Amino acid sequence: MRDVAVVGFAQRQMEEFDGSPTCVEMLVPLFAECYEQTGWTRRDIGFWCSGSSDYLAGRSFSFVQAVDAIGVIPPVNESHVEMDAAWALYEAWVKIQTGEVDTALVYGFGKSSAGVLRRTLALQLDPYTMTPLWPDTVSLAGLQARAGIDAGLWDERAMAEVVNRSLTDAEKNDYAIRKGGSSVEELLARPMYADPLRKHDCAPVTDGAAAIVLAADDQARDVAERPAWITGISTYVDPISMGTRDLTRSPSTANAARGLDLDGLEVAELHAPFSHQELILRTELGLADDVAVNPSGGPLAGNPMFTGGLIRFGEAARKVWAGENTKVLGHATSGPALQQNLVCTMEGRS
């Protein structure tokens, strides 16, 4: 296996984009930031891979327009996944492993404020048995949270503790759109939104984009003093039918982590769009109490659709670059109630 590392990362998160820019206008500044970090130009990128959704954009092949941000003359080696860009990172990692390329730039974008996100995401459900009922994502997460409470696996206080810690940590994150903890008691006193969820238990509707640069072997060592080397990456999927799985569990997360070495893990950036989902993920990953979870504030502080998972990888990699931590984990989820999960470990080493 080739040594592959994360060597660049740029992001933007906001409640809604001022002036409703196109995806090209979102991405060009991020690519420029990645070029500045690495000292590269577009000609140094061997492979481009993006993650987005035409359903969210409301027009067919919207990702093709995004390629204009790259510049396509001369032609570029490019691909796309119709889901969170974390899976585009997985594809790029595989591409580098084949030996066809040594470098890749992965990017994702989503403008959630353009429509009613809760309704739009119903289109990812089973088209025969679920989508015709139009159950929204918040209501489905509420069913999941209630199942865990009724089973005695967590309670509303445990969920509030997750929120309070996340929003307190988000105060140090310039990109967070929701930040500032108060107290667990104050959070519990707030009204219900979708019982047993309160609004702060749900990730805010967020517009945004992000980009990550991957490089192999000496290419990575040349551009980064302390690359975040990917030491393990795996993805699994649970059934799409909500009635065929235990919503208080996430077997795909446990399966993805089974082949990874989590000993000595210091930081875990978990893509948990709802507070109780962090509790599920911690259990499935078997994280120790001393592992810092979502020190960036996590998705409860900002969760751009089809970019939120990729941002978790970038935030984890930053900890390695800064020399703050040696071993970190990035996680991404897609689909309803933690249906699809991707887990990646990264380390800082010479």
SEPASE-737112 format. One record per residue (C-alpha): x, y, z; residue number from 0. Coordinates in nm, 3 decimals. Example, Ala and Ser with C-alpha at 12.3 -4.5 7.8 and 13.67 -1.06 7.14 Angstrom:
% residues 2
@u:1.230 v:-0.450 w:0.780 doba:0
@u:1.367 v:-0.106 w:0.714 doba:1
***
This chain:
% residues 350
@u:0.000 v:0.000 w:0.000 doba:0
@u:0.121 v:0.350 w:-0.081 doba:1
@u:0.161 v:0.608 w:0.194 doba:2
@u:-0.101 v:0.878 w:0.137 doba:3
@u:-0.147 v:1.192 w:0.347 doba:4
@u:-0.376 v:1.490 w:0.381 doba:5
@u:-0.162 v:1.796 w:0.307 doba:6
@u:-0.414 v:2.075 w:0.244 doba:7
@u:-0.758 v:2.181 w:0.365 doba:8
@u:-0.986 v:2.481 w:0.314 doba:9
@u:-1.350 v:2.539 w:0.407 doba:10
@u:-1.634 v:2.789 w:0.420 doba:11
@u:-1.948 v:2.759 w:0.633 doba:12
@u:-2.234 v:3.005 w:0.666 doba:13
@u:-2.607 v:3.015 w:0.729 doba:14
@u:-2.670 v:3.123 w:0.373 doba:15
@u:-2.456 v:3.261 w:0.096 doba:16
@u:-2.487 v:3.635 w:0.047 doba:17
@u:-2.590 v:3.705 w:-0.310 doba:18
@u:-2.650 v:3.336 w:-0.388 doba:19
@u:-2.319 v:3.269 w:-0.565 doba:20
@u:-2.274 v:2.978 w:-0.802 doba:21
@u:-2.079 v:2.670 w:-0.700 doba:22
@u:-1.789 v:2.802 w:-0.908 doba:23
@u:-1.778 v:3.122 w:-0.704 doba:24
@u:-1.778 v:2.914 w:-0.386 doba:25
@u:-1.496 v:2.689 w:-0.492 doba:26
@u:-1.241 v:2.915 w:-0.663 doba:27
@u:-1.126 v:3.082 w:-0.335 doba:28
@u:-1.093 v:2.740 w:-0.168 doba:29
@u:-0.880 v:2.602 w:-0.449 doba:30
@u:-0.662 v:2.914 w:-0.430 doba:31
@u:-0.615 v:2.854 w:-0.057 doba:32
@u:-0.512 v:2.493 w:-0.118 doba:33
@u:-0.265 v:2.603 w:-0.386 doba:34
@u:-0.115 v:2.849 w:-0.141 doba:35
@u:-0.083 v:2.583 w:0.130 doba:36
@u:0.096 v:2.337 w:-0.099 doba:37
@u:0.276 v:2.569 w:-0.337 doba:38
@u:0.115 v:2.383 w:-0.627 doba:39
@u:-0.087 v:2.492 w:-0.928 doba:40
@u:-0.373 v:2.305 w:-1.095 doba:41
@u:-0.116 v:2.129 w:-1.316 doba:42
@u:0.027 v:1.957 w:-1.006 doba:43
@u:-0.308 v:1.787 w:-0.928 doba:44
@u:-0.329 v:1.442 w:-1.082 doba:45
@u:-0.693 v:1.369 w:-0.999 doba:46
@u:-0.999 v:1.573 w:-0.902 doba:47
@u:-1.302 v:1.428 w:-0.728 doba:48
@u:-1.611 v:1.607 w:-0.600 doba:49
@u:-1.913 v:1.535 w:-0.383 doba:50
@u:-2.248 v:1.711 w:-0.417 doba:51
@u:-2.612 v:1.646 w:-0.502 doba:52
@u:-2.822 v:1.752 w:-0.797 doba:53
@u:-3.130 v:1.716 w:-0.577 doba:54
@u:-2.995 v:1.985 w:-0.347 doba:55
@u:-2.892 v:2.213 w:-0.633 doba:56
@u:-3.225 v:2.162 w:-0.809 doba:57
@u:-3.076 v:2.109 w:-1.156 doba:58
@u:-2.927 v:1.818 w:-1.347 doba:59
@u:-2.550 v:1.775 w:-1.368 doba:60
@u:-2.479 v:2.071 w:-1.143 doba:61
@u:-2.144 v:1.914 w:-1.059 doba:62
@u:-2.034 v:1.961 w:-1.421 doba:63
@u:-2.067 v:2.337 w:-1.379 doba:64
@u:-1.842 v:2.312 w:-1.072 doba:65
@u:-1.563 v:2.177 w:-1.291 doba:66
@u:-1.534 v:2.528 w:-1.436 doba:67
@u:-1.373 v:2.623 w:-1.103 doba:68
@u:-1.086 v:2.388 w:-1.189 doba:69
@u:-1.032 v:2.504 w:-1.545 doba:70
@u:-1.071 v:2.232 w:-1.803 doba:71
@u:-0.826 v:2.338 w:-2.073 doba:72
@u:-0.615 v:2.135 w:-2.092 doba:73
@u:-0.854 v:1.853 w:-1.987 doba:74
@u:-0.837 v:1.725 w:-1.628 doba:75
@u:-0.877 v:1.379 w:-1.476 doba:76
@u:-1.205 v:1.423 w:-1.285 doba:77
@u:-1.477 v:1.220 w:-1.111 doba:78
@u:-1.782 v:1.279 w:-0.890 doba:79
@u:-1.985 v:1.108 w:-0.617 doba:80
@u:-2.350 v:1.193 w:-0.551 doba:81
@u:-2.302 v:1.210 w:-0.174 doba:82
@u:-2.082 v:1.364 w:0.091 doba:83
@u:-1.739 v:1.456 w:-0.041 doba:84
@u:-1.579 v:1.232 w:0.222 doba:85
@u:-1.659 v:0.948 w:-0.017 doba:86
@u:-1.491 v:1.145 w:-0.294 doba:87
@u:-1.183 v:1.143 w:-0.070 doba:88
@u:-1.215 v:0.765 w:-0.044 doba:89
@u:-1.230 v:0.738 w:-0.424 doba:90
@u:-0.927 v:0.964 w:-0.459 doba:91
@u:-0.736 v:0.756 w:-0.205 doba:92
@u:-0.813 v:0.442 w:-0.408 doba:93
@u:-0.705 v:0.621 w:-0.727 doba:94
@u:-0.369 v:0.705 w:-0.572 doba:95
@u:-0.329 v:0.347 w:-0.450 doba:96
@u:-0.358 v:0.223 w:-0.809 doba:97
@u:-0.044 v:0.420 w:-0.894 doba:98
@u:-0.218 v:0.613 w:-1.173 doba:99
@u:-0.170 v:0.945 w:-0.991 doba:100
@u:0.033 v:1.079 w:-0.700 doba:101
@u:-0.184 v:1.375 w:-0.601 doba:102
@u:-0.554 v:1.456 w:-0.575 doba:103
@u:-0.779 v:1.744 w:-0.479 doba:104
@u:-1.116 v:1.652 w:-0.332 doba:105
@u:-1.396 v:1.904 w:-0.292 doba:106
@u:-1.762 v:1.926 w:-0.199 doba:107
@u:-2.031 v:2.193 w:-0.194 doba:108
@u:-2.392 v:2.233 w:-0.094 doba:109
@u:-2.638 v:2.521 w:-0.070 doba:110
@u:-2.893 v:2.394 w:0.180 doba:111
@u:-3.073 v:2.727 w:0.220 doba:112
@u:-3.205 v:2.712 w:-0.137 doba:113
@u:-3.497 v:2.491 w:-0.034 doba:114
@u:-3.654 v:2.305 w:0.256 doba:115
@u:-3.372 v:2.069 w:0.350 doba:116
@u:-3.582 v:1.841 w:0.570 doba:117
@u:-3.812 v:1.769 w:0.275 doba:118
@u:-3.539 v:1.745 w:0.011 doba:119
@u:-3.353 v:1.476 w:0.205 doba:120
@u:-3.662 v:1.253 w:0.201 doba:121
@u:-3.555 v:1.176 w:-0.157 doba:122
@u:-3.266 v:0.965 w:-0.022 doba:123
@u:-3.511 v:0.718 w:0.135 doba:124
@u:-3.641 v:0.397 w:-0.019 doba:125
@u:-3.841 v:0.523 w:-0.320 doba:126
@u:-4.115 v:0.260 w:-0.289 doba:127
@u:-4.193 v:0.236 w:0.081 doba:128
@u:-4.058 v:0.553 w:0.243 doba:129
@u:-4.027 v:0.853 w:0.011 doba:130
@u:-4.401 v:0.855 w:-0.078 doba:131
@u:-4.468 v:0.917 w:0.294 doba:132
@u:-4.222 v:1.213 w:0.295 doba:133
@u:-4.081 v:1.154 w:0.644 doba:134
@u:-3.831 v:1.433 w:0.705 doba:135
@u:-3.482 v:1.384 w:0.844 doba:136
@u:-3.548 v:1.556 w:1.176 doba:137
@u:-3.854 v:1.340 w:1.247 doba:138
@u:-3.662 v:1.023 w:1.163 doba:139
@u:-3.380 v:1.132 w:1.393 doba:140
@u:-3.643 v:1.199 w:1.661 doba:141
@u:-3.764 v:0.840 w:1.628 doba:142
@u:-3.405 v:0.723 w:1.664 doba:143
@u:-3.346 v:0.939 w:1.972 doba:144
@u:-3.670 v:0.820 w:2.134 doba:145
@u:-3.579 v:0.456 w:2.070 doba:146
@u:-3.251 v:0.505 w:2.256 doba:147
@u:-3.416 v:0.686 w:2.547 doba:148
@u:-3.684 v:0.420 w:2.582 doba:149
@u:-3.415 v:0.149 w:2.575 doba:150
@u:-3.226 v:0.326 w:2.856 doba:151
@u:-2.916 v:0.381 w:2.640 doba:152
@u:-2.911 v:0.759 w:2.691 doba:153
@u:-3.132 v:1.039 w:2.817 doba:154
@u:-3.204 v:1.402 w:2.735 doba:155
@u:-2.936 v:1.519 w:2.978 doba:156
@u:-2.669 v:1.315 w:2.800 doba:157
@u:-2.780 v:1.472 w:2.470 doba:158
@u:-2.765 v:1.821 w:2.623 doba:159
@u:-2.415 v:1.753 w:2.753 doba:160
@u:-2.303 v:1.672 w:2.398 doba:161
@u:-2.453 v:1.999 w:2.272 doba:162
@u:-2.307 v:2.213 w:2.550 doba:163
@u:-1.957 v:2.073 w:2.498 doba:164
@u:-1.980 v:2.109 w:2.119 doba:165
@u:-2.099 v:2.469 w:2.123 doba:166
@u:-1.841 v:2.564 w:2.385 doba:167
@u:-1.562 v:2.414 w:2.172 doba:168
@u:-1.704 v:2.589 w:1.865 doba:169
@u:-1.615 v:2.926 w:2.017 doba:170
@u:-1.259 v:2.861 w:1.897 doba:171
@u:-1.373 v:2.778 w:1.542 doba:172
@u:-1.395 v:3.080 w:1.310 doba:173
@u:-1.608 v:2.881 w:1.065 doba:174
@u:-1.876 v:2.767 w:1.310 doba:175
@u:-2.214 v:2.928 w:1.249 doba:176
@u:-2.356 v:2.822 w:1.585 doba:177
@u:-2.140 v:2.855 w:1.895 doba:178
@u:-2.141 v:2.946 w:2.262 doba:179
@u:-2.233 v:2.697 w:2.533 doba:180
@u:-2.455 v:2.798 w:2.824 doba:181
@u:-2.538 v:2.519 w:3.065 doba:182
@u:-2.699 v:2.178 w:3.047 doba:183
@u:-2.989 v:2.302 w:3.260 doba:184
@u:-3.053 v:2.598 w:3.032 doba:185
@u:-3.049 v:2.373 w:2.724 doba:186
@u:-3.294 v:2.131 w:2.885 doba:187
@u:-3.530 v:2.420 w:2.962 doba:188
@u:-3.569 v:2.506 w:2.594 doba:189
@u:-3.885 v:2.393 w:2.408 doba:190
@u:-3.910 v:2.073 w:2.209 doba:191
@u:-3.869 v:2.085 w:1.833 doba:192
@u:-3.936 v:1.722 w:1.732 doba:193
@u:-3.977 v:1.534 w:2.059 doba:194
@u:-3.734 v:1.440 w:2.211 doba:195
@u:-3.516 v:1.672 w:2.002 doba:196
@u:-3.473 v:2.042 w:2.067 doba:197
@u:-3.339 v:2.270 w:1.794 doba:198
@u:-2.990 v:2.266 w:1.941 doba:199
@u:-2.989 v:1.884 w:1.914 doba:200
@u:-3.004 v:1.922 w:1.535 doba:201
@u:-2.726 v:2.048 w:1.311 doba:202
@u:-2.811 v:2.392 w:1.172 doba:203
@u:-2.902 v:2.428 w:0.805 doba:204
@u:-2.569 v:2.534 w:0.658 doba:205
@u:-2.435 v:2.643 w:0.322 doba:206
@u:-2.073 v:2.570 w:0.251 doba:207
@u:-1.791 v:2.412 w:0.060 doba:208
@u:-1.461 v:2.246 w:0.142 doba:209
@u:-1.153 v:2.109 w:-0.030 doba:210
@u:-0.883 v:1.864 w:0.077 doba:211
@u:-0.551 v:1.785 w:-0.092 doba:212
@u:-0.405 v:1.432 w:-0.088 doba:213
@u:-0.050 v:1.339 w:-0.181 doba:214
@u:0.150 v:1.017 w:-0.182 doba:215
@u:0.496 v:0.937 w:-0.051 doba:216
@u:0.762 v:1.202 w:-0.121 doba:217
@u:0.507 v:1.434 w:-0.278 doba:218
@u:0.347 v:1.469 w:0.065 doba:219
@u:0.679 v:1.510 w:0.245 doba:220
@u:0.782 v:1.785 w:0.005 doba:221
@u:0.483 v:2.010 w:0.079 doba:222
@u:0.413 v:1.946 w:0.448 doba:223
@u:0.643 v:1.942 w:0.749 doba:224
@u:0.407 v:1.705 w:0.930 doba:225
@u:0.163 v:1.537 w:0.688 doba:226
@u:-0.147 v:1.368 w:0.826 doba:227
@u:-0.079 v:1.016 w:0.696 doba:228
@u:-0.387 v:0.803 w:0.633 doba:229
@u:-0.320 v:0.481 w:0.823 doba:230
@u:-0.660 v:0.321 w:0.769 doba:231
@u:-0.985 v:0.394 w:0.586 doba:232
@u:-1.300 v:0.186 w:0.548 doba:233
@u:-1.668 v:0.229 w:0.463 doba:234
@u:-1.976 v:0.013 w:0.520 doba:235
@u:-2.349 v:0.053 w:0.456 doba:236
@u:-2.653 v:-0.056 w:0.658 doba:237
@u:-2.989 v:-0.143 w:0.495 doba:238
@u:-3.185 v:0.153 w:0.360 doba:239
@u:-3.509 v:0.017 w:0.503 doba:240
@u:-3.566 v:0.176 w:0.843 doba:241
@u:-3.764 v:-0.127 w:0.963 doba:242
@u:-3.484 v:-0.377 w:0.912 doba:243
@u:-3.227 v:-0.230 w:1.152 doba:244
@u:-3.196 v:-0.134 w:1.514 doba:245
@u:-3.191 v:0.246 w:1.507 doba:246
@u:-3.003 v:0.261 w:1.838 doba:247
@u:-2.706 v:0.093 w:1.671 doba:248
@u:-2.478 v:0.166 w:1.377 doba:249
@u:-2.333 v:-0.169 w:1.266 doba:250
@u:-2.175 v:-0.014 w:0.956 doba:251
@u:-1.968 v:0.217 w:1.178 doba:252
@u:-1.852 v:-0.075 w:1.392 doba:253
@u:-1.766 v:-0.278 w:1.079 doba:254
@u:-1.575 v:0.013 w:0.925 doba:255
@u:-1.369 v:0.053 w:1.242 doba:256
@u:-1.305 v:-0.317 w:1.295 doba:257
@u:-1.000 v:-0.330 w:1.073 doba:258
@u:-0.852 v:-0.003 w:1.198 doba:259
@u:-0.605 v:0.046 w:1.481 doba:260
@u:-0.770 v:0.282 w:1.730 doba:261
@u:-0.520 v:0.230 w:2.014 doba:262
@u:-0.371 v:0.558 w:2.127 doba:263
@u:-0.637 v:0.764 w:1.952 doba:264
@u:-0.639 v:1.124 w:2.080 doba:265
@u:-0.903 v:1.308 w:1.873 doba:266
@u:-1.216 v:1.192 w:1.691 doba:267
@u:-1.406 v:1.426 w:1.459 doba:268
@u:-1.745 v:1.257 w:1.431 doba:269
@u:-2.005 v:1.352 w:1.171 doba:270
@u:-2.309 v:1.332 w:1.400 doba:271
@u:-2.577 v:1.575 w:1.272 doba:272
@u:-2.789 v:1.505 w:1.583 doba:273
@u:-2.666 v:1.503 w:1.942 doba:274
@u:-2.773 v:1.147 w:2.023 doba:275
@u:-2.591 v:1.017 w:1.715 doba:276
@u:-2.259 v:1.116 w:1.870 doba:277
@u:-2.346 v:0.887 w:2.162 doba:278
@u:-2.416 v:0.600 w:1.919 doba:279
@u:-2.092 v:0.658 w:1.730 doba:280
@u:-1.882 v:0.673 w:2.047 doba:281
@u:-2.020 v:0.335 w:2.151 doba:282
@u:-1.976 v:0.170 w:1.811 doba:283
@u:-1.618 v:0.298 w:1.781 doba:284
@u:-1.539 v:0.202 w:2.140 doba:285
@u:-1.383 v:0.541 w:2.210 doba:286
@u:-1.212 v:0.584 w:2.544 doba:287
@u:-1.320 v:0.864 w:2.777 doba:288
@u:-0.995 v:1.053 w:2.720 doba:289
@u:-1.052 v:1.086 w:2.343 doba:290
@u:-1.145 v:1.444 w:2.254 doba:291
@u:-1.460 v:1.433 w:2.040 doba:292
@u:-1.530 v:1.716 w:1.794 doba:293
@u:-1.295 v:1.980 w:1.937 doba:294
@u:-1.394 v:2.194 w:1.637 doba:295
@u:-1.754 v:2.198 w:1.757 doba:296
@u:-1.855 v:1.932 w:1.509 doba:297
@u:-2.166 v:1.931 w:1.288 doba:298
@u:-2.384 v:2.075 w:1.565 doba:299
@u:-2.192 v:2.400 w:1.506 doba:300
@u:-2.219 v:2.384 w:1.126 doba:301
@u:-2.302 v:2.109 w:0.879 doba:302
@u:-2.295 v:2.197 w:0.508 doba:303
@u:-2.471 v:1.922 w:0.319 doba:304
@u:-2.238 v:1.697 w:0.119 doba:305
@u:-1.942 v:1.871 w:0.280 doba:306
@u:-1.994 v:1.815 w:0.654 doba:307
@u:-1.822 v:1.476 w:0.650 doba:308
@u:-1.522 v:1.597 w:0.450 doba:309
@u:-1.480 v:1.883 w:0.697 doba:310
@u:-1.444 v:1.630 w:0.979 doba:311
@u:-1.144 v:1.481 w:0.800 doba:312
@u:-0.990 v:1.824 w:0.746 doba:313
@u:-1.042 v:1.932 w:1.106 doba:314
@u:-0.880 v:1.611 w:1.230 doba:315
@u:-0.585 v:1.655 w:0.993 doba:316
@u:-0.531 v:2.009 w:1.121 doba:317
@u:-0.462 v:1.870 w:1.468 doba:318
@u:-0.179 v:1.664 w:1.323 doba:319
@u:-0.031 v:1.951 w:1.118 doba:320
@u:-0.031 v:2.177 w:1.424 doba:321
@u:0.157 v:1.916 w:1.626 doba:322
@u:-0.123 v:1.913 w:1.884 doba:323
@u:-0.199 v:1.543 w:1.832 doba:324
@u:-0.033 v:1.241 w:1.677 doba:325
@u:-0.324 v:1.004 w:1.610 doba:326
@u:-0.670 v:1.124 w:1.501 doba:327
@u:-0.988 v:0.991 w:1.347 doba:328
@u:-1.227 v:1.136 w:1.092 doba:329
@u:-1.578 v:1.003 w:1.039 doba:330
@u:-1.849 v:1.079 w:0.784 doba:331
@u:-2.209 v:0.965 w:0.756 doba:332
@u:-2.468 v:0.974 w:0.481 doba:333
@u:-2.825 v:0.859 w:0.448 doba:334
@u:-3.099 v:0.847 w:0.714 doba:335
@u:-3.019 v:0.768 w:1.078 doba:336
@u:-2.649 v:0.684 w:1.028 doba:337
@u:-2.713 v:0.447 w:0.737 doba:338
@u:-2.375 v:0.479 w:0.561 doba:339
@u:-2.048 v:0.542 w:0.743 doba:340
@u:-1.685 v:0.606 w:0.654 doba:341
@u:-1.406 v:0.594 w:0.913 doba:342
@u:-1.048 v:0.708 w:0.862 doba:343
@u:-0.746 v:0.719 w:1.093 doba:344
@u:-0.453 v:0.959 w:1.041 doba:345
@u:-0.116 v:0.991 w:1.210 doba:346
@u:0.165 v:1.240 w:1.221 doba:347
@u:0.502 v:1.076 w:1.166 doba:348
@u:0.822 v:1.135 w:0.978 doba:349
***
